[in-house]
Amino acid sequence: MFSKSKINEPGSEADKPASAAPTAAPAAPAQSDYKPTAPKPKAPASVLSSDLHVTGNLKTTGDIQVEGTVEGDIRAHLLTIGESATIKGEVTADDVVINGRIVGRVRGLKVRLTSTARVEGDIIHKTIAIESGAHFEGSVQRQDDPLNPGRSTKPGANPAAAKAETA
């Protein structure tokens, strides 16, 4: 009767470890196999070498490191402008690190001008850092959403700025 109760009772304690062990073993590898693919490994930054001259716009959801020359707009997640790089156009990225030269508008959530940066144009940012030695000609404007070009600062902020300019 003891063996009969093991076979006939699906909820018996003898069946639980036997059925749980095979089920748990495949589930564990499936989870461990799934976890590495869930947060996809971050792709390396696309690098534009110092001897490369690009005419046209660049757009990616990834990262770009520019060492050459770009005549056009750039949109990326993380944009690093190398010391030998020159950009002539609008730059838009979540994070912008400028070591080289930009002639045009810069839009970014976090914008950093290093000591070798040369920027001629306006910077629209959420946070900004300018190291000593950086060269900057233009205006700096803080916005909560600097990546959206159609949106200005808070409605109450612009009249105050206009009053300050006229006074």
Protein Blocks (a to p, Z undefined) as FASTA:
>chain_A
ZZmmmmmmmkbmklmmmmmmmmmmmmmmmmmmmmmmmmgcddddddddfkbccedddddf
bdcddfbdcedddddfbdcddfkbccedddddfbdcdfbdcedddddfbdcddfkbcced
ddddfbdcddehiaceddddddfblmlmkbccdfklmmmmmmmmmZZ
